[in-house]
Amino acid sequence: MFADIVAFTPLAEKQPPEKVVALLNEVFTILTEIIFRYGGTVDKFLGDCVMAVFGAPYSKGDDAISAVSAAEEMLQWLESGNARWRSEFGVELQMGIGISTGEALAGNIGSQKRMEYTVIGDTVNIAARLETLARPGQILMTQETAEAVGAVFDLSSLGEHSIVGRVEGIEVFTLLE
């Protein structure tokens, strides 16, 4: 799962760095708690984006459901947090989220001087691309994710989309409110 704060750059331009860092730390603290509550792992923070993994190093069998549940709660929490941020920072935050289900290589990646535990593979790349396609407040997912969670969540197909770096497009699904 990749969850990105949409249009964060203009906020960062208008606010002092200390306020930007305080806001990001607050947001990431809550997002981390939500991810942990659903059995996920925070892989890393990439600027104003959080990358989370569910089912690594071992699958629990309901990892896709956990990821979508966490994503849904993240968006709900963001709505309530916006009331305070409007008054304190004069901004509203929105997120776009991409989720992909499948195999990935989990392990220590890096150099002899610096390693980090992460996941790599096509599944990870697709989740990152879906996050960039997601509109504010939207959760996008692959067909594999949709098949794994369709009995629990209401979904809608958005049809086939081109994905940067892939020859063939993929069918993209969204979580209905």
DOLUM-605563 format. One record per residue: residue number from 1; residue in three letters; z, y negated, x of N, C-alpha, C in turn. Coordinates in pm, 1 decimal. Last residue first. Example, Ala and Ser with C-alpha at 12.3 -4.5 7.8 and 13.67 -1.06 7.14 Angstrom:
REM residues 2
2 ser 708.0 225.0 1285.0 714.0 106.0 1367.0 787.0 -3.0 1290.0
1 ala 780.0 569.0 1319.0 780.0 450.0 1230.0 780.0 330.0 1320.0
REM end
This chain:
REM residues 177
177 glu -152.3 -433.9 -1785.7 -17.6 -486.6 -1814.9 35.5 -430.0 -1943.2
176 leu -311.2 -178.1 -1594.3 -309.6 -267.6 -1709.6 -167.4 -311.3 -1736.2
175 leu -424.0 -149.0 -1269.1 -311.9 -123.2 -1356.9 -316.2 -224.5 -1469.9
174 thr -759.2 -54.3 -1193.8 -652.3 -153.8 -1197.8 -545.7 -109.0 -1296.2
173 phe -982.3 109.3 -964.9 -904.6 105.4 -1088.1 -800.1 -3.0 -1077.9
172 val -1304.4 165.8 -835.7 -1177.8 93.1 -824.7 -1112.3 86.9 -962.5
171 glu -1506.1 385.5 -661.0 -1462.2 340.3 -791.9 -1321.9 282.6 -777.3
170 ile -1680.4 264.8 -371.5 -1577.9 349.8 -433.4 -1547.2 294.8 -572.1
169 gly -1993.8 286.1 -189.1 -1889.7 217.5 -263.6 -1788.7 316.8 -318.1
168 glu -2081.3 400.7 139.9 -2082.9 415.8 -5.1 -1968.6 337.6 -68.1
167 val -2017.2 303.4 395.8 -2156.3 311.6 352.5 -2163.9 316.1 200.0
166 arg -1768.5 68.1 486.9 -1803.4 197.6 427.4 -1947.1 193.0 377.9
165 gly -1715.2 -187.0 571.4 -1700.0 -79.7 669.0 -1734.3 57.8 615.7
164 val -1600.0 -306.9 263.8 -1642.4 -340.6 399.4 -1615.5 -222.5 491.9
163 ile -1712.6 -157.4 -24.4 -1596.1 -175.7 61.6 -1646.9 -199.3 203.2
162 ser -1832.9 -222.0 -346.9 -1861.4 -205.9 -204.9 -1734.0 -235.2 -126.7
161 his -1726.1 -48.1 -638.2 -1725.3 -168.6 -554.3 -1763.4 -131.5 -411.9
160 glu -1768.5 71.4 -966.9 -1785.6 92.3 -823.8 -1794.2 -41.2 -751.7
159 gly -1515.9 -8.6 -1215.7 -1646.6 33.9 -1167.1 -1648.7 49.4 -1016.5
158 leu -1267.6 -47.6 -1292.1 -1343.7 -170.5 -1269.2 -1482.3 -138.1 -1215.2
157 ser -1086.1 135.9 -1527.8 -1182.4 137.8 -1418.6 -1252.8 3.1 -1411.9
156 ser -742.1 100.9 -1592.5 -878.3 71.3 -1634.6 -968.1 75.5 -1511.4
155 leu -438.1 258.1 -1703.6 -530.1 210.6 -1602.1 -665.6 178.7 -1664.3
154 asp -103.2 302.0 -1760.0 -229.6 267.2 -1824.8 -319.1 200.8 -1721.8
153 phe 77.7 575.6 -1604.9 41.4 434.3 -1616.8 -89.0 418.2 -1694.2
152 val 103.9 852.8 -1617.7 224.0 770.2 -1622.8 191.7 623.8 -1653.6
151 ala -133.3 978.4 -1583.0 -49.3 1027.8 -1692.6 73.4 939.5 -1713.8
150 gly -239.8 856.0 -1353.3 -296.6 827.7 -1484.9 -214.4 876.1 -1602.4
149 val -172.4 910.3 -1094.0 -75.8 833.2 -1173.4 -119.5 811.4 -1317.9
148 ala -375.9 1055.2 -973.6 -237.8 1098.0 -950.0 -137.7 1028.9 -1042.2
147 glu -603.5 914.3 -1044.2 -587.5 1052.0 -1092.8 -443.2 1099.0 -1079.0
146 ala -556.1 678.0 -900.6 -563.5 675.5 -1047.6 -543.4 814.8 -1105.7
145 thr -577.8 770.9 -638.7 -450.3 719.4 -687.2 -447.9 721.5 -839.1
144 glu -847.6 842.7 -641.9 -746.0 942.9 -609.4 -607.8 898.7 -658.2
143 gln -969.7 596.2 -691.0 -978.4 701.1 -792.9 -872.5 808.0 -768.1
142 thr -749.3 332.1 -574.0 -862.3 423.7 -564.2 -860.3 524.2 -679.4
141 met -645.6 15.4 -713.7 -623.0 146.6 -653.6 -750.1 228.9 -655.0
140 leu -483.1 -302.2 -744.9 -605.1 -221.8 -739.4 -575.8 -90.5 -669.8
139 ile -308.5 -520.1 -928.7 -287.6 -400.0 -848.2 -415.3 -318.0 -857.7
138 gln -278.0 -875.1 -944.5 -353.7 -753.1 -973.6 -318.5 -641.7 -875.5
137 gly -181.1 -1124.5 -887.0 -115.3 -1048.3 -992.1 -181.6 -915.6 -1025.1
136 pro -490.7 -1253.0 -780.1 -345.9 -1273.6 -792.0 -288.9 -1197.9 -911.8
135 arg -719.0 -976.7 -724.8 -689.4 -1112.0 -769.3 -538.2 -1129.5 -774.5
134 ala -816.5 -773.2 -454.4 -725.9 -795.6 -567.5 -709.5 -944.1 -597.1
133 leu -957.1 -746.3 -220.3 -1033.4 -762.2 -344.6 -945.3 -802.5 -462.7
132 thr -759.3 -703.7 -34.5 -839.0 -826.2 -21.7 -923.9 -851.7 -145.5
131 glu -666.5 -455.4 -121.7 -576.8 -571.4 -129.2 -656.6 -701.1 -118.2
130 leu -882.1 -296.6 -54.1 -852.2 -320.5 -195.6 -760.5 -441.0 -212.4
129 arg -856.2 -294.1 224.3 -973.6 -358.6 162.9 -950.0 -388.3 15.3
128 ala -618.8 -148.0 251.2 -626.5 -285.0 303.2 -743.4 -360.4 240.1
127 ala -699.7 97.1 141.1 -590.4 21.0 78.3 -594.6 -125.0 123.5
126 ile -896.1 168.3 331.0 -935.0 140.1 193.1 -826.0 60.3 122.0
125 asn -739.9 212.4 560.6 -842.3 108.3 560.2 -882.0 69.3 418.4
124 val -588.2 432.5 476.3 -522.0 306.6 510.4 -622.4 191.7 503.8
123 thr -789.2 625.0 446.0 -702.0 591.3 333.1 -634.7 456.4 355.3
122 asp -890.9 647.9 707.3 -972.8 590.2 601.6 -888.5 547.1 482.0
121 gly -623.2 569.3 942.7 -722.2 653.5 877.5 -793.3 580.2 765.5
120 ile -277.3 562.9 1033.4 -414.9 518.8 1049.4 -506.6 616.4 976.8
119 val 53.7 439.3 1039.5 -43.5 533.1 984.9 -182.0 474.6 1004.7
118 thr 312.2 415.8 1291.8 224.1 362.1 1188.9 137.7 473.0 1133.3
117 tyr 538.4 316.7 1532.3 509.0 419.1 1433.9 425.1 354.2 1324.4
116 glu 430.0 184.6 1841.1 489.8 164.7 1709.9 446.0 277.1 1617.8
115 met 480.7 101.3 2186.4 438.4 194.3 2081.1 498.0 149.4 1949.3
114 arg 414.3 -27.5 2494.5 456.8 -64.3 2358.9 395.0 30.3 2256.7
113 lys 342.6 90.8 2733.3 447.4 -11.6 2735.0 495.7 -51.1 2596.6
112 gln 141.1 266.8 2679.0 258.7 318.9 2748.6 374.1 219.5 2745.1
111 ser 42.4 170.9 2342.5 22.1 186.3 2485.9 148.2 244.3 2548.9
110 gly -14.0 324.9 2025.8 1.5 208.3 2111.8 -28.3 240.2 2256.3
109 ile 160.0 502.2 1778.7 30.9 453.8 1826.7 58.1 333.7 1916.6
108 asn 320.4 770.7 1648.4 337.4 659.6 1740.5 202.4 625.0 1801.6
107 gly 208.9 850.3 1311.4 265.3 877.8 1442.7 280.5 752.2 1524.5
106 ala -5.0 989.4 1076.1 118.8 914.9 1097.9 172.8 951.6 1235.4
105 leu -315.9 975.9 939.4 -243.7 1021.4 1057.0 -123.1 931.5 1076.8
104 ala -358.7 1055.1 595.8 -362.1 958.5 705.3 -285.0 1020.2 821.0
103 glu -497.1 1148.2 281.7 -439.3 1181.9 411.1 -456.9 1068.5 509.7
102 gly -425.6 947.7 -10.9 -499.3 1046.2 67.0 -430.2 1072.5 198.6
101 thr -465.4 654.9 -198.6 -395.8 782.7 -184.0 -483.3 879.4 -106.4
100 ser -406.6 307.3 -190.9 -499.1 418.5 -169.9 -417.3 544.4 -143.5
99 ile -375.3 -12.2 -327.2 -311.8 117.7 -304.3 -419.4 224.3 -292.0
98 gly -316.2 -358.8 -297.9 -411.8 -249.0 -289.1 -339.7 -119.8 -254.0
97 ile -235.9 -661.1 -464.3 -188.5 -535.4 -406.0 -300.1 -431.9 -409.2
96 gly -157.8 -1002.5 -441.0 -258.5 -903.1 -472.3 -219.4 -776.8 -397.7
95 met 78.4 -1237.7 -567.4 39.9 -1131.0 -475.1 -77.3 -1053.9 -531.9
94 gln 202.2 -1572.7 -560.4 134.0 -1464.3 -628.1 94.0 -1362.1 -523.2
93 leu 443.3 -1830.6 -598.6 379.7 -1728.5 -517.0 313.8 -1624.8 -606.4
92 glu 450.8 -2176.1 -643.3 458.3 -2045.2 -707.4 384.9 -1947.5 -617.5
91 val 641.3 -2456.8 -520.1 529.3 -2362.2 -517.0 558.1 -2241.8 -605.7
90 gly 854.6 -2619.7 -454.6 741.1 -2679.1 -524.9 619.3 -2588.6 -528.5
89 phe 1082.0 -2518.7 -348.1 970.5 -2540.0 -256.2 851.5 -2608.8 -321.6
88 glu 1271.6 -2527.8 -562.2 1313.3 -2544.7 -422.9 1199.0 -2581.9 -328.9
87 ser 1130.8 -2497.4 -804.1 1223.7 -2608.8 -788.0 1258.3 -2634.3 -641.2
86 arg 970.5 -2276.4 -746.2 908.9 -2398.7 -799.0 1002.0 -2516.9 -775.5
85 trp 1157.0 -2086.3 -675.7 1071.0 -2142.7 -570.6 998.2 -2268.2 -616.8
84 arg 1272.4 -2021.1 -924.0 1352.9 -2088.1 -820.8 1265.3 -2155.1 -716.0
83 ala 1049.5 -1905.9 -1051.4 1125.1 -2013.5 -1116.7 1205.7 -2092.1 -1013.4
82 asn 965.6 -1695.0 -887.7 888.7 -1819.1 -891.3 963.0 -1934.5 -956.9
81 gly 1122.7 -1473.2 -935.3 1149.7 -1554.0 -816.0 1079.1 -1688.6 -818.7
80 ser 996.8 -1364.7 -1157.9 1130.6 -1423.3 -1173.2 1165.7 -1510.9 -1053.1
79 glu 752.2 -1283.1 -1041.6 753.9 -1374.9 -1155.8 889.8 -1442.0 -1170.7
78 leu 839.8 -1099.1 -852.1 779.1 -1224.1 -807.3 778.0 -1327.1 -919.5
77 trp 919.2 -884.0 -1007.4 1020.1 -960.3 -935.7 965.5 -1096.4 -893.5
76 gln 667.0 -795.0 -1092.5 765.8 -841.9 -1190.6 871.6 -927.6 -1123.6
75 leu 554.9 -717.4 -848.3 493.8 -826.5 -924.4 590.2 -881.9 -1028.6
74 met 732.5 -509.7 -780.3 714.9 -623.7 -690.6 655.8 -742.9 -765.7
73 glu 693.7 -325.8 -986.2 821.4 -397.3 -978.2 810.9 -519.2 -886.3
72 glu 432.9 -241.6 -917.1 457.8 -303.5 -1046.7 588.1 -383.8 -1043.9
71 ala 482.2 -126.9 -666.1 390.8 -241.1 -678.7 415.4 -316.1 -809.0
70 ala 650.7 86.0 -738.8 699.8 -20.1 -650.5 613.1 -144.4 -663.6
69 ser 469.5 234.4 -893.4 594.1 184.7 -952.4 650.9 69.7 -869.6
68 val 280.9 298.3 -698.4 240.5 213.2 -811.1 364.5 155.7 -880.2
67 ala 442.7 460.3 -529.1 374.2 340.4 -478.1 336.9 245.2 -591.3
66 ser 524.3 667.0 -701.9 623.6 580.4 -637.5 560.2 450.5 -589.8
65 ile 278.1 781.7 -758.4 357.3 723.9 -867.3 461.8 628.3 -810.8
64 ala 215.8 873.3 -502.2 130.1 773.8 -565.9 204.6 705.1 -680.1
63 asp 422.2 1063.1 -456.8 410.8 943.7 -372.6 324.9 834.5 -435.9
62 asp 523.5 1299.6 -549.2 498.0 1193.1 -646.3 479.5 1058.8 -574.7
61 gly 548.8 1460.5 -323.0 474.9 1510.3 -438.5 442.5 1404.5 -541.7
60 lys 646.4 1372.4 -92.4 747.5 1412.5 -189.8 681.1 1463.9 -318.1
59 ser 526.3 1436.8 235.4 499.8 1403.4 96.3 613.4 1453.8 7.9
58 tyr 651.3 1304.8 536.1 639.6 1419.0 445.9 618.8 1371.2 303.2
57 pro 677.0 1072.6 685.6 592.9 1178.7 739.3 576.0 1299.0 646.2
56 ala 511.7 961.8 400.6 500.0 991.1 542.5 639.2 982.4 604.3
55 gly 524.0 879.2 135.8 488.2 1017.3 165.0 465.7 1048.0 311.2
54 phe 401.2 558.6 155.2 477.3 650.5 71.0 429.1 791.2 104.7
53 val 416.8 256.5 329.6 365.7 393.4 326.3 459.9 476.2 239.7
52 ala 309.0 -85.5 336.9 408.9 18.1 309.0 340.8 153.5 297.3
51 met 278.4 -401.3 464.4 212.6 -270.8 458.3 321.9 -166.5 441.0
50 val 269.8 -729.5 347.4 353.2 -616.2 384.6 270.5 -488.9 366.5
49 cys 165.6 -1052.9 457.0 134.4 -925.6 391.8 233.3 -819.4 438.9
48 asp 155.6 -1280.6 605.2 217.0 -1288.3 472.7 188.6 -1163.4 389.5
47 gly 157.1 -1112.6 898.8 153.8 -1249.0 846.4 228.7 -1254.2 715.2
46 leu 231.4 -817.2 823.2 112.2 -874.4 884.8 95.5 -1015.7 831.3
45 phe 484.1 -592.7 880.5 450.5 -719.4 816.9 335.1 -777.5 895.0
44 lys 479.5 -232.5 839.6 478.9 -357.0 916.4 456.7 -475.8 825.0
43 asp 584.6 -21.0 686.8 515.8 5.3 813.3 517.5 -119.3 900.1
42 val 849.6 63.6 504.0 775.3 -55.6 544.7 715.7 -25.5 680.9
41 thr 829.3 345.3 300.7 864.8 294.1 432.0 784.2 168.7 457.3
40 gly 959.5 453.4 -21.9 856.9 413.7 73.9 916.3 366.6 204.9
39 gly 1131.6 510.6 -229.3 1111.9 611.4 -126.0 1003.6 579.1 -24.8
38 tyr 1187.1 305.3 -398.8 1089.4 404.4 -444.3 1051.5 504.7 -335.1
37 arg 1358.1 150.4 -250.0 1409.3 209.2 -374.5 1315.6 318.4 -426.6
36 phe 1187.7 52.5 -49.4 1287.5 155.0 -17.0 1337.6 226.4 -142.5
35 ile 1049.2 -139.2 -203.3 977.2 -28.8 -138.6 1073.1 85.3 -106.8
34 ile 1261.8 -311.2 -267.8 1186.2 -243.1 -373.6 1113.3 -122.0 -316.0
33 glu 1338.6 -401.1 -13.2 1434.7 -329.3 -97.8 1363.4 -251.5 -208.2
32 thr 1101.3 -532.7 61.8 1149.5 -416.8 137.5 1246.4 -334.5 53.9
31 leu 1100.5 -743.3 -119.3 991.9 -644.8 -123.1 1032.4 -517.3 -49.8
30 ile 1332.7 -880.2 -30.8 1329.0 -819.7 -164.4 1219.9 -714.4 -172.7
29 thr 1248.9 -955.2 228.3 1374.8 -883.2 207.0 1372.7 -811.1 73.1
28 phe 1014.5 -1100.7 184.2 1006.2 -970.7 250.8 1134.5 -889.3 234.7
27 val 1126.2 -1332.2 61.2 1029.3 -1247.6 -9.9 1025.8 -1108.5 52.6
26 glu 1289.8 -1428.1 270.9 1346.2 -1395.4 140.4 1254.5 -1300.5 63.6
25 asn 1098.9 -1469.6 471.1 1208.3 -1375.1 492.9 1273.6 -1334.0 361.4
24 leu 939.8 -1667.9 347.8 883.5 -1536.3 381.5 992.5 -1432.6 401.2
23 leu 1132.1 -1877.0 331.8 1070.1 -1822.0 211.8 1012.5 -1683.4 238.3
22 ala 1187.9 -1920.6 602.5 1296.5 -1886.1 510.2 1240.1 -1822.3 383.2
21 val 932.4 -1991.4 697.0 998.3 -1870.7 747.7 1109.8 -1826.5 652.9
20 val 897.9 -2230.6 554.4 801.7 -2121.7 539.5 865.3 -1990.0 583.2
19 lys 1106.6 -2385.3 649.9 1105.0 -2348.8 508.5 1010.9 -2230.7 484.4
18 glu 1030.4 -2410.7 918.5 1159.5 -2349.8 886.2 1163.8 -2304.1 740.6
17 pro 782.5 -2548.9 907.7 787.9 -2407.9 948.3 918.8 -2338.9 911.1
16 pro 751.0 -2748.0 608.9 795.2 -2732.9 747.5 807.0 -2584.1 782.6
15 gln 450.4 -2723.9 407.3 594.5 -2710.2 424.9 630.4 -2704.1 573.2
14 lys 173.9 -2728.9 404.4 246.7 -2837.4 338.3 396.5 -2836.0 366.7
13 glu 78.9 -2499.8 529.3 33.6 -2631.2 579.0 119.6 -2744.5 525.9
12 ala 183.9 -2297.2 377.3 230.2 -2311.0 515.7 189.8 -2445.9 574.6
11 leu 32.2 -2332.0 146.4 176.9 -2351.3 141.6 229.5 -2377.4 282.1
10 pro -224.2 -2259.3 240.5 -197.2 -2397.4 196.4 -47.8 -2429.2 187.3
9 thr -167.5 -1980.2 305.2 -200.8 -2078.8 408.3 -179.4 -2222.4 361.3
8 phe -139.5 -1825.1 77.3 -18.8 -1865.2 148.3 -46.9 -1975.4 251.0
7 ala -306.5 -1703.8 -115.8 -314.6 -1847.9 -87.2 -188.4 -1899.3 -19.3
6 val -94.7 -1431.9 -199.2 -223.9 -1498.7 -215.5 -209.2 -1648.0 -187.5
5 ile 60.6 -1202.4 -7.3 85.8 -1326.1 -80.4 -43.9 -1405.3 -79.8
4 asp -16.6 -860.6 -43.6 -40.9 -986.2 25.8 -7.4 -1104.1 -63.9
3 ala 42.3 -536.4 21.9 76.8 -640.9 -74.0 73.9 -774.1 -0.6
2 phe -84.9 -218.5 50.8 -84.6 -350.4 113.1 -57.3 -451.5 3.0
1 met 0.0 118.0 83.7 0.0 0.0 0.0 0.0 -123.7 87.8
REM end
